[in-house]
Each structure stands twice: as C-alpha cells, then as structure tokens.
C-alpha cells in the first residue's frame, strides 16, 4: 500500500498519478485530496490516471481519500470529520474495510493538525473512531510531526510503526512526517520511500510504500 500527501494536486497532478502508477499499489491512502471546486471530478481523474478507483473520501472526509485497484474487494466505507478548533483546518478520516487476497483489513487515511495540542487530541479521537471497525487496522498518513513527538509516540504505542525514510520536503527530504502504522497482528515486509522519476516535483511530500500482510 501507498500513503501520499498530494497537496490538492496543486503541483503536478499528472506527476502524482505517474508516481502512484509506478508503485503499483493495491491501496492508496491520500491526504490533501481535492476538496473545493470540482473536487469529485478531480479525485476521479486522479484515480483513473493512476489505474485505480475511488473507494471513499474527498470533501466529506476532510480531504482524505482511499483509492484501490480493481482486485481489491470493498466491504464497507466511512468518511469522518474530526473535531475542529476555530481558525484551524478541517481534518478527517477516510476509512475502508477491504479484502485483498482473501484477507480482510480496515484501512484509514489521516492527516493530523499542525497545532500541537489539537494533533495530540486527534490521536485519541482517531483511535475511538477506528475502534468501531473490524481489525486488523492499517492507519496511514501525514502525522505533521516527527517520530520523537508525543502524538507520534501515542500512535506507535497503539500500532506498530512501519518505518521508512524522510518524506518532507519532496525536493529536499529531511524529515519523516508521514507514516504507515499497522495492527501488531500484521507484519511489514518493507516500508520505504520509493525511487520514482519526477517524485521531487509531483507534490511537496514524497510517498511511503509498504508491503504488509498477516503474520
């Protein structure tokens, strides 16, 4: 699976699709999906040009989105807007219960706040929301914090951190602020920043690509 902050496709929409297509993922957790003018058609175009379909998300999920290949069976979806403080951006979750290769998963795309206090409170809210969904869980997205921060630590105490390289900025990667977290009942075969032509200009983040499955 892939997690990717695409910055509302403001940099190079075709480049984002090319990066996704080159990675050949079963599932993509997108952050900062288009959510304003013509957001549905823009999300659909990204999925189509990436060789995938939109599973759920967009504006109803606070600009989170889940894409998937046709080989993925979708059992259920849910879009959630997280509680928001005044003058801060709306955040949310795009959630999909899926089946891949006969195994079931709940996959969620998230993007936490830039505000330290709100970000930490959102981790608890995310955990409460996802406790209603069938395990095992894979939670991926933009934490807006490095692994030494309190919100990241709380996530890593709940779910295993797949690791990976620096994802921000795309042109000069020097911080790991994007992550893929997974239920301890799953095992990571790999988790890394892929090397794909044009990745440095497609968005302001680089994606993370992971292989994982049941133990």
Secondary structure as a PSIPRED ss2 file (coil, helix, strand):
# PSIPRED VFORMAT (PSIPRED V4.0)

   1 X C   1.000  0.000  0.000
   2 X E   0.000  0.000  1.000
   3 X E   0.000  0.000  1.000
   4 X E   0.000  0.000  1.000
   5 X E   0.000  0.000  1.000
   6 X C   1.000  0.000  0.000
   7 X H   0.000  1.000  0.000
   8 X H   0.000  1.000  0.000
   9 X H   0.000  1.000  0.000
  10 X C   1.000  0.000  0.000
  11 X C   1.000  0.000  0.000
  12 X C   1.000  0.000  0.000
  13 X H   0.000  1.000  0.000
  14 X H   0.000  1.000  0.000
  15 X H   0.000  1.000  0.000
  16 X H   0.000  1.000  0.000
  17 X H   0.000  1.000  0.000
  18 X H   0.000  1.000  0.000
  19 X H   0.000  1.000  0.000
  20 X H   0.000  1.000  0.000
  21 X H   0.000  1.000  0.000
  22 X H   0.000  1.000  0.000
  23 X H   0.000  1.000  0.000
  24 X C   1.000  0.000  0.000
  25 X C   1.000  0.000  0.000
  26 X C   1.000  0.000  0.000
  27 X E   0.000  0.000  1.000
  28 X E   0.000  0.000  1.000
  29 X E   0.000  0.000  1.000
  30 X E   0.000  0.000  1.000
  31 X E   0.000  0.000  1.000
  32 X C   1.000  0.000  0.000
  33 X C   1.000  0.000  0.000
  34 X C   1.000  0.000  0.000
  35 X C   1.000  0.000  0.000
  36 X C   1.000  0.000  0.000
  37 X C   1.000  0.000  0.000
  38 X C   1.000  0.000  0.000
  39 X H   0.000  1.000  0.000
  40 X H   0.000  1.000  0.000
  41 X H   0.000  1.000  0.000
  42 X H   0.000  1.000  0.000
  43 X H   0.000  1.000  0.000
  44 X H   0.000  1.000  0.000
  45 X H   0.000  1.000  0.000
  46 X H   0.000  1.000  0.000
  47 X H   0.000  1.000  0.000
  48 X H   0.000  1.000  0.000
  49 X H   0.000  1.000  0.000
  50 X H   0.000  1.000  0.000
  51 X C   1.000  0.000  0.000
  52 X C   1.000  0.000  0.000
  53 X E   0.000  0.000  1.000
  54 X E   0.000  0.000  1.000
  55 X E   0.000  0.000  1.000
  56 X E   0.000  0.000  1.000
  57 X E   0.000  0.000  1.000
  58 X E   0.000  0.000  1.000
  59 X H   0.000  1.000  0.000
  60 X H   0.000  1.000  0.000
  61 X H   0.000  1.000  0.000
  62 X C   1.000  0.000  0.000
  63 X C   1.000  0.000  0.000
  64 X E   0.000  0.000  1.000
  65 X E   0.000  0.000  1.000
  66 X E   0.000  0.000  1.000
  67 X E   0.000  0.000  1.000
  68 X E   0.000  0.000  1.000
  69 X C   1.000  0.000  0.000
  70 X C   1.000  0.000  0.000
  71 X C   1.000  0.000  0.000
  72 X C   1.000  0.000  0.000
  73 X E   0.000  0.000  1.000
  74 X E   0.000  0.000  1.000
  75 X E   0.000  0.000  1.000
  76 X E   0.000  0.000  1.000
  77 X E   0.000  0.000  1.000
  78 X E   0.000  0.000  1.000
  79 X E   0.000  0.000  1.000
  80 X E   0.000  0.000  1.000
  81 X E   0.000  0.000  1.000
  82 X C   1.000  0.000  0.000
  83 X C   1.000  0.000  0.000
  84 X C   1.000  0.000  0.000
  85 X C   1.000  0.000  0.000
  86 X C   1.000  0.000  0.000
  87 X C   1.000  0.000  0.000
  88 X C   1.000  0.000  0.000
  89 X C   1.000  0.000  0.000
  90 X C   1.000  0.000  0.000
  91 X C   1.000  0.000  0.000
  92 X E   0.000  0.000  1.000
  93 X E   0.000  0.000  1.000
  94 X E   0.000  0.000  1.000
  95 X E   0.000  0.000  1.000
  96 X E   0.000  0.000  1.000
  97 X E   0.000  0.000  1.000
  98 X E   0.000  0.000  1.000
  99 X E   0.000  0.000  1.000
 100 X E   0.000  0.000  1.000
 101 X C   1.000  0.000  0.000
 102 X C   1.000  0.000  0.000
 103 X E   0.000  0.000  1.000
 104 X E   0.000  0.000  1.000
 105 X E   0.000  0.000  1.000
 106 X E   0.000  0.000  1.000
 107 X E   0.000  0.000  1.000
 108 X E   0.000  0.000  1.000
 109 X E   0.000  0.000  1.000
 110 X E   0.000  0.000  1.000
 111 X E   0.000  0.000  1.000
 112 X C   1.000  0.000  0.000
 113 X C   1.000  0.000  0.000
 114 X C   1.000  0.000  0.000
 115 X C   1.000  0.000  0.000
 116 X H   0.000  1.000  0.000
 117 X H   0.000  1.000  0.000
 118 X H   0.000  1.000  0.000
 119 X H   0.000  1.000  0.000
 120 X H   0.000  1.000  0.000
 121 X H   0.000  1.000  0.000
 122 X H   0.000  1.000  0.000
 123 X H   0.000  1.000  0.000
 124 X H   0.000  1.000  0.000
 125 X H   0.000  1.000  0.000
 126 X H   0.000  1.000  0.000
 127 X H   0.000  1.000  0.000
 128 X H   0.000  1.000  0.000
 129 X H   0.000  1.000  0.000
 130 X H   0.000  1.000  0.000
 131 X C   1.000  0.000  0.000
 132 X C   1.000  0.000  0.000
 133 X C   1.000  0.000  0.000
 134 X C   1.000  0.000  0.000
 135 X C   1.000  0.000  0.000
 136 X C   1.000  0.000  0.000
 137 X E   0.000  0.000  1.000
 138 X E   0.000  0.000  1.000
 139 X E   0.000  0.000  1.000
 140 X E   0.000  0.000  1.000
 141 X E   0.000  0.000  1.000
 142 X E   0.000  0.000  1.000
 143 X C   1.000  0.000  0.000
 144 X C   1.000  0.000  0.000
 145 X C   1.000  0.000  0.000
 146 X C   1.000  0.000  0.000
 147 X C   1.000  0.000  0.000
 148 X C   1.000  0.000  0.000
 149 X C   1.000  0.000  0.000
 150 X H   0.000  1.000  0.000
 151 X H   0.000  1.000  0.000
 152 X H   0.000  1.000  0.000
 153 X H   0.000  1.000  0.000
 154 X H   0.000  1.000  0.000
 155 X H   0.000  1.000  0.000
 156 X H   0.000  1.000  0.000
 157 X H   0.000  1.000  0.000
 158 X H   0.000  1.000  0.000
 159 X C   1.000  0.000  0.000
 160 X E   0.000  0.000  1.000
 161 X E   0.000  0.000  1.000
 162 X C   1.000  0.000  0.000
 163 X C   1.000  0.000  0.000
 164 X C   1.000  0.000  0.000
 165 X C   1.000  0.000  0.000
 166 X C   1.000  0.000  0.000
 167 X C   1.000  0.000  0.000
 168 X E   0.000  0.000  1.000
 169 X C   1.000  0.000  0.000
 170 X C   1.000  0.000  0.000
 171 X C   1.000  0.000  0.000
 172 X C   1.000  0.000  0.000
 173 X C   1.000  0.000  0.000
 174 X C   1.000  0.000  0.000
 175 X E   0.000  0.000  1.000
 176 X C   1.000  0.000  0.000
 177 X C   1.000  0.000  0.000
 178 X E   0.000  0.000  1.000
 179 X E   0.000  0.000  1.000
 180 X E   0.000  0.000  1.000
 181 X E   0.000  0.000  1.000
 182 X E   0.000  0.000  1.000
 183 X C   1.000  0.000  0.000
 184 X C   1.000  0.000  0.000
 185 X C   1.000  0.000  0.000
 186 X E   0.000  0.000  1.000
 187 X E   0.000  0.000  1.000
 188 X E   0.000  0.000  1.000
 189 X E   0.000  0.000  1.000
 190 X E   0.000  0.000  1.000
 191 X E   0.000  0.000  1.000
 192 X E   0.000  0.000  1.000
 193 X C   1.000  0.000  0.000
 194 X C   1.000  0.000  0.000
 195 X C   1.000  0.000  0.000
 196 X C   1.000  0.000  0.000
 197 X C   1.000  0.000  0.000
 198 X C   1.000  0.000  0.000
 199 X H   0.000  1.000  0.000
 200 X H   0.000  1.000  0.000
 201 X H   0.000  1.000  0.000
 202 X H   0.000  1.000  0.000
 203 X C   1.000  0.000  0.000
 204 X C   1.000  0.000  0.000
 205 X E   0.000  0.000  1.000
 206 X C   1.000  0.000  0.000
 207 X C   1.000  0.000  0.000
 208 X E   0.000  0.000  1.000
 209 X E   0.000  0.000  1.000
 210 X E   0.000  0.000  1.000
 211 X E   0.000  0.000  1.000
 212 X E   0.000  0.000  1.000
 213 X E   0.000  0.000  1.000
 214 X E   0.000  0.000  1.000
 215 X C   1.000  0.000  0.000
